[in-house]
Amino acid sequence: MQLRRKRFDRPDEIRRVEKAHIELVELGELTIGRAIFEPGWRWSEHVKPIVGTESCQVHHLGNVVSGHLHIEMTDGASMDVMGGDAFEIPPGHDAWVIGDEPWISVDWAGRRLFAKSPKEISDRVFTTLVFTDLSGSTETLNRLGDTRWRLLLAEHNQAVRAEIERFGGREAKTTGDGFFVLFDRPARAVRGAAAIVDAATAHGLAARAGVHAGEVELEGEEVRGIAVHAAARILRVAQPGEVMVSTTVRDLLSGSGLELADRGEFELRGLDGRRGLAALVR
């Protein structure tokens, strides 16, 4: 880790759409964006045709510099965010500017892939996939009760999303008490998976992760392919606290400085043959 400084008047990237632009700066593994949405901007009118999903599937976390934005969730919930507000906006929403003043925000989560088309991201890509879940969550729920469990899970999920953003991941979906995340580099994926496991530990929970690399198809909000099934099956083999990786990932990690311990071969349901797996040594 080192001291870093960037300026939005000299951004690493400017992403433009009608009535809006995003200025992006890279601080190591973190992308921070300054969003400027002009009066009349609306996600469903100006961004939906680009990304092809029914609602915005990006998780946003940031601070409003000025202006007024209205958010409508697909479940009917709504919120207004204005100058001076800090905000968190989950995936599954529409949003539009209210009034005659531009809405300006600084976001530390959610701008890396914002307003990028599937073609820009690529319909079929080679990626590293991470599945995580919590071990013993039913027992913890019974011990804490519904209210305390929901609060703890919300805090845990917020910490996990911060790690996903820090390591450059893309949240594909939540899986009850776990996450499915895509990373562009295997070393980032394994380090990100370890950070997610550590985030659970810090909240008194036990998590595990399964990591695989391969080609997937991106169809709107869906991620499809044999690699997805393989990563999910690897998760089931992992023990609480473990980050379990396929031999594909192990080979790609050569020279990364990450140490892995061989765990032998396993039958992964629905996949042909036995697959060699390894666990991250921590």
SETI-642305 format. One line per 3 residues: their letters; for each residue x, y, z of C-alpha. Coordinates in pm, whole numbers. Each point is the difference from the previous one (the first is absolute). Layout:
N
A) X Y Z  ...
END
This chain:
282
MQL) 0 0 0  127 348 -81  -103 364 8
RRK) -195 89 -316  -169 310 -135  -205 59 -315
RFD) -202 295 -129  -338 -14 -167  104 280 -237
RPD) 261 -249 -134  -193 -328 16  125 -337 -124
EIR) -322 -42 -201  -305 205 -95  -311 -204 -87
RVE) -269 198 -183  -369 -75 -57  -279 238 -102
KAH) -56 264 271  271 -151 225  368 -80 35
IEL) 212 -184 255  359 97 87  193 -301 128
VEL) 327 -8 194  190 -315 96  159 -16 345
GEL) 176 -334 -2  -277 -260 0  -275 254 74
TIG) -195 193 -266  -164 325 111  -244 180 -227
RAI) -141 349 -14  -342 -13 -169  -161 305 -158
FEP) -363 -56 -107  -163 293 -181  -362 110 48
GWR) -225 -238 -193  231 -301 45  -173 -329 81
WSE) 159 -345 23  -283 -181 -180  13 250 -287
HVK) 373 62 -42  181 -306 139  -246 -290 -36
PIV) 38 -9 -382  377 -33 47  13 -276 263
GTE) -315 -189 -102  -132 -81 349  -343 92 134
SCQ) 150 185 298  343 121 108  186 -303 135
VHH) 287 196 154  43 46 376  80 367 76
LGN) 166 148 307  98 364 20  -62 361 100
VVS) -212 267 -171  184 324 -76  -305 185 -132
GHL) -334 -47 -172  -302 -225 53  -39 -361 -121
HIE) -308 -220 42  44 -380 18  -274 -258 -57
MTD) 71 -366 87  -169 -281 -192  -168 -109 326
GAS) -170 341 28  231 159 259  116 354 -82
MDV) 245 259 131  121 352 -78  369 87 38
MGG) 118 361 5  307 209 69  173 -105 322
DAF) -154 -351 5  203 -317 19  -179 -282 -182
EIP) -15 -371 -73  -213 -116 -294  -38 -378 -52
PGH) -28 -160 -345  -346 3 -156  -97 365 -39
DAW) -87 287 -230  109 358 77  -51 350 -138
VIG) 105 358 67  -255 229 164  1 374 -73
DEP) 225 226 -206  331 -64 178  249 -272 -104
WIS) 36 -288 246  366 -52 91  133 -282 216
VDW) 329 -160 94  -32 -379 12  244 -255 138
AGR) -209 -297 -114  -199 -53 -316  159 213 -272
RLF) 256 -245 -143  -254 -173 -228  -274 264 -1
AKS) -149 70 -346  218 -262 -169  -173 -210 -261
PKE) 25 -381 -4  208 35 -318  250 224 179
ISD) 24 -247 284  -20 -278 -264  -284 -249 -36
RVF) 232 -297 48  298 59 224  269 -191 181
TTL) -38 88 365  69 -126 351  -312 -95 193
VFT) -39 4 378  -288 -150 197  -20 60 374
DLS) -241 -97 274  -29 0 377  38 -322 196
GST) -240 -69 283  -227 292 -87  -315 -188 103
ETL) 144 -69 345  105 365 33  -350 114 -101
NRL) -157 -226 263  243 130 263  -40 371 -78
GDT) -359 20 -116  -134 158 -319  60 367 81
RWR) 359 -29 123  83 -240 -284  -130 242 -266
LLL) 206 283 147  313 -216 18  -50 -128 -355
AEH) -47 356 -129  324 112 166  180 -306 -138
NQA) -132 61 -353  111 363 10  351 -107 103
VRA) 7 -265 -276  -103 251 -266  278 234 112
EIE) 251 -284 -57  -153 -85 -338  47 361 -109
RFG) 351 18 146  118 -299 -201  -176 104 -321
GRE) -273 -263 3  -344 10 -156  -286 -128 217
AKT) -207 -231 -220  -257 -86 266  -57 -72 367
TGD) -80 -359 90  -188 26 328  290 22 242
GFF) 273 6 -267  124 173 -313  83 -84 -360
VLF) 273 233 -129  201 35 -323  361 121 -4
DRP) 215 86 -301  318 -148 153  46 -325 194
ARA) 235 146 264  -250 277 74  -276 -260 19
VRG) 185 -214 255  107 300 208  -353 137 -21
AAA) -144 -336 108  238 -8 298  -105 355 93
IVD) -368 -105 -13  72 -293 231  186 235 235
AAT) -292 247 -6  -229 -278 121  244 -93 275
AHG) 13 362 116  -378 -17 46  14 -324 199
LAA) -105 -212 -298  168 -281 -195  18 22 -379
RAG) 153 -211 -275  74 63 -368  33 -195 -323
VHA) 202 142 -291  18 -112 -364  97 164 -330
GEV) -152 -50 -342  -213 148 -277  -352 117 80
ELE) -282 156 -197  -144 331 119  -367 40 -88
GEE) -138 311 165  -1 -73 372  82 -371 -46
VRG) 338 -172 0  -6 -343 -161  242 -280 -80
IAV) 163 -319 127  252 214 191  -284 136 216
HAA) -109 -351 99  360 -104 69  59 295 234
ARI) -324 -73 187  98 -367 43  348 98 126
LRV) -164 215 267  -180 -308 134  333 -175 55
AQP) 155 291 192  5 -9 378  -89 301 220
GEV) 278 257 -24  143 -153 -321  54 150 -344
MVS) -6 -304 -232  121 39 -360  1 -217 -312
TTV) 320 -117 -165  -77 249 -279  24 286 249
RDL) 305 -156 170  186 -5 -332  -98 360 -76
LSG) 133 110 339  357 -102 -81  230 286 102
SGL) -272 182 197  160 -65 338  -312 -179 125
ELA) 64 -336 168  -235 -292 -60  -27 -343 160
DRG) -114 -298 -207  -330 -150 120  -13 -295 -238
EFE) -264 -92 -258  -375 22 41  -311 -104 -188
LRG) -195 318 -72  -366 -81 -59  -112 58 -357
LDG) 355 30 -137  194 -273 -178  297 -165 173
RRG) 181 81 322  136 351 48  312 99 189
LAA) -47 275 258  230 208 220  -56 227 300
LVR) 155 340 62  257 -11 281  -55 292 235
END
